[in-house]
Amino acid sequence: MVRTIKGSHNETGARPGRKVKIINLGLDPEEAVAMGLEIEKVEKSGRKKRRGELC
């Protein structure tokens, strides 16, 4: 998500650039591994909903 936010403030011809200050309040995966935290396995189930899809 941080990468998405960082990329969303770029200047375009139609929209001027904006100054964005990003404060990361989360725990990055690299930090968790360095702390020796257990890695949780996640199983994917079903298909992802597309943007705007209700069911």
mmCIF file of the N, C-alpha and C atoms, coordinates in Angstrom:
data_MODEL
# 
_entry.id   MODEL 
# 
loop_
_atom_site.group_PDB 
_atom_site.id 
_atom_site.type_symbol 
_atom_site.label_atom_id 
_atom_site.label_alt_id 
_atom_site.label_comp_id 
_atom_site.label_asym_id 
_atom_site.label_entity_id 
_atom_site.label_seq_id 
_atom_site.pdbx_PDB_ins_code 
_atom_site.Cartn_x 
_atom_site.Cartn_y 
_atom_site.Cartn_z 
_atom_site.occupancy 
_atom_site.B_iso_or_equiv 
_atom_site.pdbx_formal_charge 
_atom_site.auth_seq_id 
_atom_site.auth_comp_id 
_atom_site.auth_asym_id 
_atom_site.auth_atom_id 
_atom_site.pdbx_PDB_model_num 
ATOM 1   N N  . MET A 1 1  ? 0.818   -1.185  0.000   1.00 0.00 ? 1  MET A N  1 
ATOM 2   C CA . MET A 1 1  ? 0.000   0.000   0.000   1.00 0.00 ? 1  MET A CA 1 
ATOM 3   C C  . MET A 1 1  ? 0.867   1.256   0.000   1.00 0.00 ? 1  MET A C  1 
ATOM 4   N N  . VAL A 1 2  ? 1.945   1.212   0.720   1.00 0.00 ? 2  VAL A N  1 
ATOM 5   C CA . VAL A 1 2  ? 2.819   2.381   0.754   1.00 0.00 ? 2  VAL A CA 1 
ATOM 6   C C  . VAL A 1 2  ? 3.350   2.665   -0.640  1.00 0.00 ? 2  VAL A C  1 
ATOM 7   N N  . ARG A 1 3  ? 3.707   1.622   -1.389  1.00 0.00 ? 3  ARG A N  1 
ATOM 8   C CA . ARG A 1 3  ? 4.192   1.828   -2.758  1.00 0.00 ? 3  ARG A CA 1 
ATOM 9   C C  . ARG A 1 3  ? 3.120   2.481   -3.617  1.00 0.00 ? 3  ARG A C  1 
ATOM 10  N N  . THR A 1 4  ? 1.866   2.088   -3.448  1.00 0.00 ? 4  THR A N  1 
ATOM 11  C CA . THR A 1 4  ? 0.755   2.670   -4.196  1.00 0.00 ? 4  THR A CA 1 
ATOM 12  C C  . THR A 1 4  ? 0.607   4.144   -3.862  1.00 0.00 ? 4  THR A C  1 
ATOM 13  N N  . ILE A 1 5  ? 0.676   4.475   -2.596  1.00 0.00 ? 5  ILE A N  1 
ATOM 14  C CA . ILE A 1 5  ? 0.539   5.869   -2.175  1.00 0.00 ? 5  ILE A CA 1 
ATOM 15  C C  . ILE A 1 5  ? 1.714   6.692   -2.689  1.00 0.00 ? 5  ILE A C  1 
ATOM 16  N N  . LYS A 1 6  ? 2.908   6.145   -2.606  1.00 0.00 ? 6  LYS A N  1 
ATOM 17  C CA . LYS A 1 6  ? 4.087   6.874   -3.082  1.00 0.00 ? 6  LYS A CA 1 
ATOM 18  C C  . LYS A 1 6  ? 3.977   7.190   -4.568  1.00 0.00 ? 6  LYS A C  1 
ATOM 19  N N  . GLY A 1 7  ? 3.430   6.269   -5.350  1.00 0.00 ? 7  GLY A N  1 
ATOM 20  C CA . GLY A 1 7  ? 3.310   6.472   -6.785  1.00 0.00 ? 7  GLY A CA 1 
ATOM 21  C C  . GLY A 1 7  ? 2.129   7.335   -7.180  1.00 0.00 ? 7  GLY A C  1 
ATOM 22  N N  . SER A 1 8  ? 1.195   7.581   -6.277  1.00 0.00 ? 8  SER A N  1 
ATOM 23  C CA . SER A 1 8  ? -0.036  8.293   -6.627  1.00 0.00 ? 8  SER A CA 1 
ATOM 24  C C  . SER A 1 8  ? 0.111   9.801   -6.644  1.00 0.00 ? 8  SER A C  1 
ATOM 25  N N  . HIS A 1 9  ? 1.246   10.339  -6.252  1.00 0.00 ? 9  HIS A N  1 
ATOM 26  C CA . HIS A 1 9  ? 1.405   11.786  -6.198  1.00 0.00 ? 9  HIS A CA 1 
ATOM 27  C C  . HIS A 1 9  ? 2.222   12.332  -7.369  1.00 0.00 ? 9  HIS A C  1 
ATOM 28  N N  . ASN A 1 10 ? 2.464   11.496  -8.384  1.00 0.00 ? 10 ASN A N  1 
ATOM 29  C CA . ASN A 1 10 ? 3.249   11.932  -9.538  1.00 0.00 ? 10 ASN A CA 1 
ATOM 30  C C  . ASN A 1 10 ? 2.508   12.977  -10.352 1.00 0.00 ? 10 ASN A C  1 
ATOM 31  N N  . GLU A 1 11 ? 3.269   13.866  -10.934 1.00 0.00 ? 11 GLU A N  1 
ATOM 32  C CA . GLU A 1 11 ? 2.704   14.931  -11.753 1.00 0.00 ? 11 GLU A CA 1 
ATOM 33  C C  . GLU A 1 11 ? 2.369   14.404  -13.150 1.00 0.00 ? 11 GLU A C  1 
ATOM 34  N N  . THR A 1 12 ? 1.233   14.854  -13.692 1.00 0.00 ? 12 THR A N  1 
ATOM 35  C CA . THR A 1 12 ? 0.865   14.539  -15.068 1.00 0.00 ? 12 THR A CA 1 
ATOM 36  C C  . THR A 1 12 ? 0.530   15.851  -15.770 1.00 0.00 ? 12 THR A C  1 
ATOM 37  N N  . GLY A 1 13 ? 0.269   15.765  -17.068 1.00 0.00 ? 13 GLY A N  1 
ATOM 38  C CA . GLY A 1 13 ? -0.078  16.972  -17.799 1.00 0.00 ? 13 GLY A CA 1 
ATOM 39  C C  . GLY A 1 13 ? -1.387  17.583  -17.318 1.00 0.00 ? 13 GLY A C  1 
ATOM 40  N N  . ALA A 1 14 ? -2.325  16.743  -16.917 1.00 0.00 ? 14 ALA A N  1 
ATOM 41  C CA . ALA A 1 14 ? -3.639  17.217  -16.484 1.00 0.00 ? 14 ALA A CA 1 
ATOM 42  C C  . ALA A 1 14 ? -3.694  17.531  -14.992 1.00 0.00 ? 14 ALA A C  1 
ATOM 43  N N  . ARG A 1 15 ? -2.765  16.983  -14.237 1.00 0.00 ? 15 ARG A N  1 
ATOM 44  C CA . ARG A 1 15 ? -2.809  17.145  -12.774 1.00 0.00 ? 15 ARG A CA 1 
ATOM 45  C C  . ARG A 1 15 ? -1.428  17.483  -12.249 1.00 0.00 ? 15 ARG A C  1 
ATOM 46  N N  . PRO A 1 16 ? -1.298  18.617  -11.590 1.00 0.00 ? 16 PRO A N  1 
ATOM 47  C CA . PRO A 1 16 ? 0.013   18.970  -11.037 1.00 0.00 ? 16 PRO A CA 1 
ATOM 48  C C  . PRO A 1 16 ? 0.406   18.034  -9.883  1.00 0.00 ? 16 PRO A C  1 
ATOM 49  N N  . GLY A 1 17 ? 1.700   17.948  -9.634  1.00 0.00 ? 17 GLY A N  1 
ATOM 50  C CA . GLY A 1 17 ? 2.183   17.106  -8.545  1.00 0.00 ? 17 GLY A CA 1 
ATOM 51  C C  . GLY A 1 17 ? 1.750   17.638  -7.187  1.00 0.00 ? 17 GLY A C  1 
ATOM 52  N N  . ARG A 1 18 ? 1.690   16.748  -6.207  1.00 0.00 ? 18 ARG A N  1 
ATOM 53  C CA . ARG A 1 18 ? 1.308   17.128  -4.848  1.00 0.00 ? 18 ARG A CA 1 
ATOM 54  C C  . ARG A 1 18 ? 2.409   16.690  -3.890  1.00 0.00 ? 18 ARG A C  1 
ATOM 55  N N  . LYS A 1 19 ? 2.585   17.432  -2.822  1.00 0.00 ? 19 LYS A N  1 
ATOM 56  C CA . LYS A 1 19 ? 3.538   17.033  -1.790  1.00 0.00 ? 19 LYS A CA 1 
ATOM 57  C C  . LYS A 1 19 ? 2.803   16.119  -0.814  1.00 0.00 ? 19 LYS A C  1 
ATOM 58  N N  . VAL A 1 20 ? 3.339   14.929  -0.628  1.00 0.00 ? 20 VAL A N  1 
ATOM 59  C CA . VAL A 1 20 ? 2.711   13.941  0.237   1.00 0.00 ? 20 VAL A CA 1 
ATOM 60  C C  . VAL A 1 20 ? 3.743   13.484  1.260   1.00 0.00 ? 20 VAL A C  1 
ATOM 61  N N  . LYS A 1 21 ? 3.381   13.516  2.526   1.00 0.00 ? 21 LYS A N  1 
ATOM 62  C CA . LYS A 1 21 ? 4.256   13.002  3.575   1.00 0.00 ? 21 LYS A CA 1 
ATOM 63  C C  . LYS A 1 21 ? 3.689   11.655  4.014   1.00 0.00 ? 21 LYS A C  1 
ATOM 64  N N  . ILE A 1 22 ? 4.476   10.603  3.885   1.00 0.00 ? 22 ILE A N  1 
ATOM 65  C CA . ILE A 1 22 ? 4.030   9.257   4.216   1.00 0.00 ? 22 ILE A CA 1 
ATOM 66  C C  . ILE A 1 22 ? 4.672   8.832   5.523   1.00 0.00 ? 22 ILE A C  1 
ATOM 67  N N  . ILE A 1 23 ? 3.845   8.402   6.463   1.00 0.00 ? 23 ILE A N  1 
ATOM 68  C CA . ILE A 1 23 ? 4.324   7.913   7.748   1.00 0.00 ? 23 ILE A CA 1 
ATOM 69  C C  . ILE A 1 23 ? 3.934   6.441   7.845   1.00 0.00 ? 23 ILE A C  1 
ATOM 70  N N  . ASN A 1 24 ? 4.907   5.566   7.873   1.00 0.00 ? 24 ASN A N  1 
ATOM 71  C CA . ASN A 1 24 ? 4.669   4.131   7.934   1.00 0.00 ? 24 ASN A CA 1 
ATOM 72  C C  . ASN A 1 24 ? 4.512   3.726   9.398   1.00 0.00 ? 24 ASN A C  1 
ATOM 73  N N  . LEU A 1 25 ? 3.306   3.333   9.765   1.00 0.00 ? 25 LEU A N  1 
ATOM 74  C CA . LEU A 1 25 ? 3.034   2.921   11.143  1.00 0.00 ? 25 LEU A CA 1 
ATOM 75  C C  . LEU A 1 25 ? 2.980   1.407   11.290  1.00 0.00 ? 25 LEU A C  1 
ATOM 76  N N  . GLY A 1 26 ? 3.259   0.692   10.187  1.00 0.00 ? 26 GLY A N  1 
ATOM 77  C CA . GLY A 1 26 ? 3.142   -0.760  10.195  1.00 0.00 ? 26 GLY A CA 1 
ATOM 78  C C  . GLY A 1 26 ? 4.465   -1.473  10.383  1.00 0.00 ? 26 GLY A C  1 
ATOM 79  N N  . LEU A 1 27 ? 4.397   -2.765  10.326  1.00 0.00 ? 27 LEU A N  1 
ATOM 80  C CA . LEU A 1 27 ? 5.566   -3.634  10.452  1.00 0.00 ? 27 LEU A CA 1 
ATOM 81  C C  . LEU A 1 27 ? 5.841   -4.222  9.080   1.00 0.00 ? 27 LEU A C  1 
ATOM 82  N N  . ASP A 1 28 ? 7.000   -3.932  8.518   1.00 0.00 ? 28 ASP A N  1 
ATOM 83  C CA . ASP A 1 28 ? 7.370   -4.456  7.211   1.00 0.00 ? 28 ASP A CA 1 
ATOM 84  C C  . ASP A 1 28 ? 7.759   -5.922  7.343   1.00 0.00 ? 28 ASP A C  1 
ATOM 85  N N  . PRO A 1 29 ? 7.531   -6.728  6.278   1.00 0.00 ? 29 PRO A N  1 
ATOM 86  C CA . PRO A 1 29 ? 7.871   -8.150  6.338   1.00 0.00 ? 29 PRO A CA 1 
ATOM 87  C C  . PRO A 1 29 ? 9.340   -8.393  6.695   1.00 0.00 ? 29 PRO A C  1 
ATOM 88  N N  . GLU A 1 30 ? 10.220  -7.556  6.165   1.00 0.00 ? 30 GLU A N  1 
ATOM 89  C CA . GLU A 1 30 ? 11.646  -7.723  6.461   1.00 0.00 ? 30 GLU A CA 1 
ATOM 90  C C  . GLU A 1 30 ? 11.930  -7.529  7.946   1.00 0.00 ? 30 GLU A C  1 
ATOM 91  N N  . GLU A 1 31 ? 11.246  -6.590  8.558   1.00 0.00 ? 31 GLU A N  1 
ATOM 92  C CA . GLU A 1 31 ? 11.420  -6.337  9.995   1.00 0.00 ? 31 GLU A CA 1 
ATOM 93  C C  . GLU A 1 31 ? 10.908  -7.515  10.815  1.00 0.00 ? 31 GLU A C  1 
ATOM 94  N N  . ALA A 1 32 ? 9.782   -8.082  10.401  1.00 0.00 ? 32 ALA A N  1 
ATOM 95  C CA . ALA A 1 32 ? 9.210   -9.223  11.119  1.00 0.00 ? 32 ALA A CA 1 
ATOM 96  C C  . ALA A 1 32 ? 10.152  -10.422 11.078  1.00 0.00 ? 32 ALA A C  1 
ATOM 97  N N  . VAL A 1 33 ? 10.734  -10.689 9.918   1.00 0.00 ? 33 VAL A N  1 
ATOM 98  C CA . VAL A 1 33 ? 11.676  -11.802 9.783   1.00 0.00 ? 33 VAL A CA 1 
ATOM 99  C C  . VAL A 1 33 ? 12.910  -11.542 10.645  1.00 0.00 ? 33 VAL A C  1 
ATOM 100 N N  . ALA A 1 34 ? 13.410  -10.314 10.638  1.00 0.00 ? 34 ALA A N  1 
ATOM 101 C CA . ALA A 1 34 ? 14.583  -9.961  11.444  1.00 0.00 ? 34 ALA A CA 1 
ATOM 102 C C  . ALA A 1 34 ? 14.307  -10.135 12.936  1.00 0.00 ? 34 ALA A C  1 
ATOM 103 N N  . MET A 1 35 ? 13.047  -9.940  13.331  1.00 0.00 ? 35 MET A N  1 
ATOM 104 C CA . MET A 1 35 ? 12.670  -10.103 14.739  1.00 0.00 ? 35 MET A CA 1 
ATOM 105 C C  . MET A 1 35 ? 12.438  -11.565 15.100  1.00 0.00 ? 35 MET A C  1 
ATOM 106 N N  . GLY A 1 36 ? 12.485  -12.443 14.090  1.00 0.00 ? 36 GLY A N  1 
ATOM 107 C CA . GLY A 1 36 ? 12.289  -13.869 14.344  1.00 0.00 ? 36 GLY A CA 1 
ATOM 108 C C  . GLY A 1 36 ? 10.828  -14.259 14.481  1.00 0.00 ? 36 GLY A C  1 
ATOM 109 N N  . LEU A 1 37 ? 9.917   -13.432 14.004  1.00 0.00 ? 37 LEU A N  1 
ATOM 110 C CA . LEU A 1 37 ? 8.493   -13.756 14.089  1.00 0.00 ? 37 LEU A CA 1 
ATOM 111 C C  . LEU A 1 37 ? 8.149   -14.887 13.124  1.00 0.00 ? 37 LEU A C  1 
ATOM 112 N N  . GLU A 1 38 ? 7.183   -15.702 13.501  1.00 0.00 ? 38 GLU A N  1 
ATOM 113 C CA . GLU A 1 38 ? 6.788   -16.848 12.694  1.00 0.00 ? 38 GLU A CA 1 
ATOM 114 C C  . GLU A 1 38 ? 6.076   -16.392 11.417  1.00 0.00 ? 38 GLU A C  1 
ATOM 115 N N  . ILE A 1 39 ? 6.381   -17.062 10.312  1.00 0.00 ? 39 ILE A N  1 
ATOM 116 C CA . ILE A 1 39 ? 5.738   -16.751 9.038   1.00 0.00 ? 39 ILE A CA 1 
ATOM 117 C C  . ILE A 1 39 ? 4.466   -17.581 8.939   1.00 0.00 ? 39 ILE A C  1 
ATOM 118 N N  . GLU A 1 40 ? 3.362   -16.903 8.706   1.00 0.00 ? 40 GLU A N  1 
ATOM 119 C CA . GLU A 1 40 ? 2.055   -17.555 8.630   1.00 0.00 ? 40 GLU A CA 1 
ATOM 120 C C  . GLU A 1 40 ? 1.756   -17.927 7.186   1.00 0.00 ? 40 GLU A C  1 
ATOM 121 N N  . LYS A 1 41 ? 1.374   -19.184 6.963   1.00 0.00 ? 41 LYS A N  1 
ATOM 122 C CA . LYS A 1 41 ? 1.008   -19.622 5.623   1.00 0.00 ? 41 LYS A CA 1 
ATOM 123 C C  . LYS A 1 41 ? -0.443  -19.230 5.368   1.00 0.00 ? 41 LYS A C  1 
ATOM 124 N N  . VAL A 1 42 ? -0.693  -18.713 4.171   1.00 0.00 ? 42 VAL A N  1 
ATOM 125 C CA . VAL A 1 42 ? -2.032  -18.273 3.801   1.00 0.00 ? 42 VAL A CA 1 
ATOM 126 C C  . VAL A 1 42 ? -2.478  -19.049 2.584   1.00 0.00 ? 42 VAL A C  1 
ATOM 127 N N  . GLU A 1 43 ? -3.682  -19.601 2.647   1.00 0.00 ? 43 GLU A N  1 
ATOM 128 C CA . GLU A 1 43 ? -4.238  -20.321 1.510   1.00 0.00 ? 43 GLU A CA 1 
ATOM 129 C C  . GLU A 1 43 ? -5.229  -19.420 0.800   1.00 0.00 ? 43 GLU A C  1 
ATOM 130 N N  . LYS A 1 44 ? -5.081  -19.350 -0.512  1.00 0.00 ? 44 LYS A N  1 
ATOM 131 C CA . LYS A 1 44 ? -6.019  -18.553 -1.302  1.00 0.00 ? 44 LYS A CA 1 
ATOM 132 C C  . LYS A 1 44 ? -7.256  -19.390 -1.565  1.00 0.00 ? 44 LYS A C  1 
ATOM 133 N N  . SER A 1 45 ? -8.421  -18.771 -1.428  1.00 0.00 ? 45 SER A N  1 
ATOM 134 C CA . SER A 1 45 ? -9.656  -19.490 -1.697  1.00 0.00 ? 45 SER A CA 1 
ATOM 135 C C  . SER A 1 45 ? -10.535 -18.658 -2.621  1.00 0.00 ? 45 SER A C  1 
ATOM 136 N N  . GLY A 1 46 ? -11.044 -19.280 -3.651  1.00 0.00 ? 46 GLY A N  1 
ATOM 137 C CA . GLY A 1 46 ? -11.935 -18.589 -4.582  1.00 0.00 ? 46 GLY A CA 1 
ATOM 138 C C  . GLY A 1 46 ? -11.202 -17.592 -5.448  1.00 0.00 ? 46 GLY A C  1 
ATOM 139 N N  . ARG A 1 47 ? -11.969 -16.844 -6.189  1.00 0.00 ? 47 ARG A N  1 
ATOM 140 C CA . ARG A 1 47 ? -11.378 -15.833 -7.056  1.00 0.00 ? 47 ARG A CA 1 
ATOM 141 C C  . ARG A 1 47 ? -11.574 -14.455 -6.447  1.00 0.00 ? 47 ARG A C  1 
ATOM 142 N N  . LYS A 1 48 ? -10.719 -13.555 -6.815  1.00 0.00 ? 48 LYS A N  1 
ATOM 143 C CA . LYS A 1 48 ? -10.834 -12.184 -6.317  1.00 0.00 ? 48 LYS A CA 1 
ATOM 144 C C  . LYS A 1 48 ? -11.973 -11.477 -7.037  1.00 0.00 ? 48 LYS A C  1 
ATOM 145 N N  . LYS A 1 49 ? -12.647 -10.603 -6.316  1.00 0.00 ? 49 LYS A N  1 
ATOM 146 C CA . LYS A 1 49 ? -13.689 -9.798  -6.930  1.00 0.00 ? 49 LYS A CA 1 
ATOM 147 C C  . LYS A 1 49 ? -13.037 -8.673  -7.723  1.00 0.00 ? 49 LYS A C  1 
ATOM 148 N N  . ARG A 1 50 ? -13.615 -8.387  -8.866  1.00 0.00 ? 50 ARG A N  1 
ATOM 149 C CA . ARG A 1 50 ? -13.113 -7.277  -9.659  1.00 0.00 ? 50 ARG A CA 1 
ATOM 150 C C  . ARG A 1 50 ? -13.686 -5.983  -9.114  1.00 0.00 ? 50 ARG A C  1 
ATOM 151 N N  . ARG A 1 51 ? -12.994 -4.894  -9.363  1.00 0.00 ? 51 ARG A N  1 
ATOM 152 C CA . ARG A 1 51 ? -13.428 -3.578  -8.891  1.00 0.00 ? 51 ARG A CA 1 
ATOM 153 C C  . ARG A 1 51 ? -14.856 -3.321  -9.401  1.00 0.00 ? 51 ARG A C  1 
ATOM 154 N N  . GLY A 1 52 ? -15.754 -2.986  -8.507  1.00 0.00 ? 52 GLY A N  1 
ATOM 155 C CA . GLY A 1 52 ? -17.140 -2.692  -8.866  1.00 0.00 ? 52 GLY A CA 1 
ATOM 156 C C  . GLY A 1 52 ? -18.044 -3.912  -8.883  1.00 0.00 ? 52 GLY A C  1 
ATOM 157 N N  . GLU A 1 53 ? -17.475 -5.103  -8.701  1.00 0.00 ? 53 GLU A N  1 
ATOM 158 C CA . GLU A 1 53 ? -18.281 -6.325  -8.713  1.00 0.00 ? 53 GLU A CA 1 
ATOM 159 C C  . GLU A 1 53 ? -18.890 -6.560  -7.336  1.00 0.00 ? 53 GLU A C  1 
ATOM 160 N N  . LEU A 1 54 ? -20.176 -6.847  -7.291  1.00 0.00 ? 54 LEU A N  1 
ATOM 161 C CA . LEU A 1 54 ? -20.873 -7.007  -6.009  1.00 0.00 ? 54 LEU A CA 1 
ATOM 162 C C  . LEU A 1 54 ? -20.779 -8.432  -5.481  1.00 0.00 ? 54 LEU A C  1 
ATOM 163 N N  . CYS A 1 55 ? -20.914 -9.429  -6.311  1.00 0.00 ? 55 CYS A N  1 
ATOM 164 C CA . CYS A 1 55 ? -20.928 -10.822 -5.844  1.00 0.00 ? 55 CYS A CA 1 
ATOM 165 C C  . CYS A 1 55 ? -19.841 -11.635 -6.467  1.00 0.00 ? 55 CYS A C  1 
# 
